[in-house]
Amino acid sequence: MSITFGWWQRDPVEGKFQIHVDVHGGNIEWTRHQGHHTSWLKHLPTDEDRARLVSEAEKRVPRRLITDKQFEEIKRLSETEGSDRLPGRRVTGLGPSYEKFEK
Protein backbone atom coordinates (compact mmCIF):
# COMPACT_ATOMS: atom_id res chain seq x y z
CA MET A 1 0.00 0.00 0.00
CA SER A 2 1.50 3.31 -1.05
CA ILE A 3 -0.77 6.27 -0.49
CA THR A 4 0.01 9.99 -0.41
CA PHE A 5 -2.04 12.68 1.29
CA GLY A 6 -1.41 16.41 1.27
CA TRP A 7 -2.98 19.69 2.31
CA TRP A 8 -2.12 23.31 3.05
CA GLN A 9 -2.28 24.72 6.55
CA ARG A 10 -2.07 28.26 7.94
CA ASP A 11 -0.38 29.19 11.19
CA PRO A 12 -0.43 32.76 12.54
CA VAL A 13 3.26 32.51 13.52
CA GLU A 14 4.77 30.35 10.75
CA GLY A 15 2.48 31.35 7.90
CA LYS A 16 1.21 29.01 5.19
CA PHE A 17 2.86 25.63 4.69
CA GLN A 18 2.11 22.34 2.95
CA ILE A 19 1.85 19.05 4.85
CA HIS A 20 2.64 15.84 2.98
CA VAL A 21 1.92 12.38 4.43
CA ASP A 22 3.27 9.17 2.85
CA VAL A 23 1.88 5.82 3.98
CA HIS A 24 3.90 2.91 2.63
CA GLY A 25 4.65 -0.59 3.86
CA GLY A 26 3.23 -0.12 7.34
CA ASN A 27 5.14 3.12 7.93
CA ILE A 28 3.99 6.71 7.90
CA GLU A 29 6.14 9.74 7.12
CA TRP A 30 5.11 13.34 7.79
CA THR A 31 6.89 16.17 5.95
CA ARG A 32 6.22 19.87 5.34
CA HIS A 33 7.54 22.86 3.44
CA GLN A 34 6.83 26.53 2.88
CA GLY A 35 7.02 27.92 -0.62
CA HIS A 36 8.14 26.34 -3.87
CA HIS A 37 11.90 26.58 -3.43
CA THR A 38 12.29 25.24 0.10
CA SER A 39 13.32 21.82 1.31
CA TRP A 40 10.90 19.29 2.73
CA LEU A 41 11.41 18.99 6.50
CA LYS A 42 10.17 16.36 8.93
CA HIS A 43 6.90 17.37 10.54
CA LEU A 44 5.80 16.40 14.03
CA PRO A 45 2.04 15.97 13.63
CA THR A 46 -0.43 17.49 16.06
CA ASP A 47 -3.74 15.94 17.05
CA GLU A 48 -5.45 18.16 14.46
CA ASP A 49 -3.08 16.88 11.76
CA ARG A 50 -3.85 13.28 12.69
CA ALA A 51 -7.59 13.98 12.65
CA ARG A 52 -7.23 15.65 9.24
CA LEU A 53 -5.38 12.60 7.88
CA VAL A 54 -8.13 10.24 9.05
CA SER A 55 -10.75 12.61 7.59
CA GLU A 56 -8.97 12.74 4.21
CA ALA A 57 -8.63 8.95 4.16
CA GLU A 58 -12.29 8.54 5.11
CA LYS A 59 -13.29 10.56 2.03
CA ARG A 60 -11.43 8.12 -0.24
CA VAL A 61 -13.13 4.93 1.00
CA PRO A 62 -16.58 5.48 -0.62
CA ARG A 63 -14.93 6.38 -3.93
CA ARG A 64 -12.95 3.11 -3.73
CA LEU A 65 -9.60 4.86 -3.91
CA ILE A 66 -8.53 2.95 -0.79
CA THR A 67 -9.97 -0.21 0.77
CA ASP A 68 -11.45 -0.59 4.24
CA LYS A 69 -8.36 -2.53 5.27
CA GLN A 70 -6.08 0.31 4.13
CA PHE A 71 -8.26 2.82 5.96
CA GLU A 72 -7.99 0.83 9.20
CA GLU A 73 -4.20 0.67 8.76
CA ILE A 74 -4.03 4.45 8.28
CA LYS A 75 -6.12 4.99 11.42
CA ARG A 76 -3.81 2.67 13.37
CA LEU A 77 -0.65 4.35 12.07
CA SER A 78 -1.95 7.85 12.77
CA GLU A 79 -2.16 7.12 16.50
CA THR A 80 0.77 7.82 18.79
CA GLU A 81 2.44 4.53 19.66
CA GLY A 82 4.53 5.74 22.61
CA SER A 83 6.87 8.47 23.72
CA ASP A 84 10.06 6.49 22.92
CA ARG A 85 9.15 5.96 19.25
CA LEU A 86 8.38 8.22 16.37
CA PRO A 87 4.62 8.76 16.12
CA GLY A 88 3.05 6.40 13.63
CA ARG A 89 6.27 4.50 12.91
CA ARG A 90 6.11 0.71 13.07
CA VAL A 91 9.34 -1.08 13.99
CA THR A 92 9.60 -4.52 12.43
CA GLY A 93 12.05 -7.32 12.95
CA LEU A 94 13.04 -6.38 16.49
CA GLY A 95 11.51 -8.55 19.16
CA PRO A 96 12.50 -9.96 22.54
CA SER A 97 14.71 -12.55 20.84
CA TYR A 98 16.79 -9.76 19.26
CA GLU A 99 18.50 -8.94 22.59
CA LYS A 100 20.31 -12.28 22.77
CA PHE A 101 21.99 -11.62 19.38
CA GLU A 102 23.03 -8.12 20.38
CA LYS A 103 25.76 -9.30 22.81
C-alpha positions in Angstrom: 0.0 0.0 0.0 1.5 3.3 -1.1 -0.8 6.3 -0.5 0.0 10.0 -0.4 -2.0 12.7 1.3 -1.4 16.4 1.3 -3.0 19.7 2.3 -2.1 23.3 3.1 -2.3 24.7 6.6 -2.1 28.3 7.9 -0.4 29.2 11.2 -0.4 32.8 12.5 3.3 32.5 13.5 4.8 30.3 10.8 2.5 31.3 7.9 1.2 29.0 5.2 2.9 25.6 4.7 2.1 22.3 3.0 1.9 19.0 4.8 2.6 15.8 3.0 1.9 12.4 4.4 3.3 9.2 2.8 1.9 5.8 4.0 3.9 2.9 2.6 4.6 -0.6 3.9 3.2 -0.1 7.3 5.1 3.1 7.9 4.0 6.7 7.9 6.1 9.7 7.1 5.1 13.3 7.8 6.9 16.2 6.0 6.2 19.9 5.3 7.5 22.9 3.4 6.8 26.5 2.9 7.0 27.9 -0.6 8.1 26.3 -3.9 11.9 26.6 -3.4 12.3 25.2 0.1 13.3 21.8 1.3 10.9 19.3 2.7 11.4 19.0 6.5 10.2 16.4 8.9 6.9 17.4 10.5 5.8 16.4 14.0 2.0 16.0 13.6 -0.4 17.5 16.1 -3.7 15.9 17.0 -5.4 18.2 14.5 -3.1 16.9 11.8 -3.9 13.3 12.7 -7.6 14.0 12.6 -7.2 15.7 9.2 -5.4 12.6 7.9 -8.1 10.2 9.0 -10.8 12.6 7.6 -9.0 12.7 4.2 -8.6 8.9 4.2 -12.3 8.5 5.1 -13.3 10.6 2.0 -11.4 8.1 -0.2 -13.1 4.9 1.0 -16.6 5.5 -0.6 -14.9 6.4 -3.9 -13.0 3.1 -3.7 -9.6 4.9 -3.9 -8.5 2.9 -0.8 -10.0 -0.2 0.8 -11.5 -0.6 4.2 -8.4 -2.5 5.3 -6.1 0.3 4.1 -8.3 2.8 6.0 -8.0 0.8 9.2 -4.2 0.7 8.8 -4.0 4.4 8.3 -6.1 5.0 11.4 -3.8 2.7 13.4 -0.6 4.4 12.1 -2.0 7.9 12.8 -2.2 7.1 16.5 0.8 7.8 18.8 2.4 4.5 19.7 4.5 5.7 22.6 6.9 8.5 23.7 10.1 6.5 22.9 9.2 6.0 19.3 8.4 8.2 16.4 4.6 8.8 16.1 3.1 6.4 13.6 6.3 4.5 12.9 6.1 0.7 13.1 9.3 -1.1 14.0 9.6 -4.5 12.4 12.1 -7.3 13.0 13.0 -6.4 16.5 11.5 -8.5 19.2 12.5 -10.0 22.5 14.7 -12.6 20.8 16.8 -9.8 19.3 18.5 -8.9 22.6 20.3 -12.3 22.8 22.0 -11.6 19.4 23.0 -8.1 20.4 25.8 -9.3 22.8 
